[in-house]
């Protein structure tokens, strides 16, 4: 077996943290498998933390501290690493952006805005300017760049599997001038035609009003528990309790059942894009 690749601890705070984790683990004479025994996380998860590629969850940090007898070191440093990986994302969203890169499936319900993973630059700029009107131009550009970078997920032809339910108002009520809305809807349609996403439209009169006040985002992974995320303009909440995730999942399934089928939804999106291009917007 080839020796593990050396970690450049000077590259970043997460890399320094990961290198220290590997050093402490090896000094304790423990393998990755022995270190994760008794927790919910797998060997590959811990290995990627050691390489600075993943954020250490607090429950895993406490487990590692107990197993390696490191007196709470890794739990105390979790917040430092989280801030270092945050970048231009809001603090509550940074862990979700990171989790997207590991997800096997991502499923979203969006009632107020087209989701960030699907936004064009023009759409993202309008949203950022509306929600953060006092941001300096460079701060706006950084937030938009971070949002657009997330869409690199779709460069992989197979992973993650992405499913999104959009309320019809997001297609019918323009957030941008007509040409910008046409471009935005074209982006969604192009990804759908490539087979990278599955969009569904929830009609205006769908009998699902109790579930229409929250955005819902579900992620499933190969070697960690599923989670659900919901947010408003200035806050976000991650739910990882399995029972709660199941409850919210049922609500999402009801929304999906009430939505138009994928083919009909794609046709509606493409027709709306054409209407915007031709000045024939329908309400």
Protein Blocks (a to p, Z undefined) as FASTA:
>chain_A
ZZdddddfklpmklmmmmmmmmmmmmnopafklmmgoiabdfklmmmmmnopaccdfklm
mmmmmmnonnommmmmmmmmmmmmnmmacfklmmmmmmmmmpmbdcdddfkbccfklpcf
klmmmmmmmmmmmbcfklmmmmmmmmmmmmmmmmpmkbccddddddfklmmmcfbdfklm
mmmmmmmmmmmmnopaccddddfklckklmmmbccdddddfkbccddddddfkbccddfb
fklmmmmmmmmmmmmmmpccfklmmmmmmmmmmmmmnopacZZ
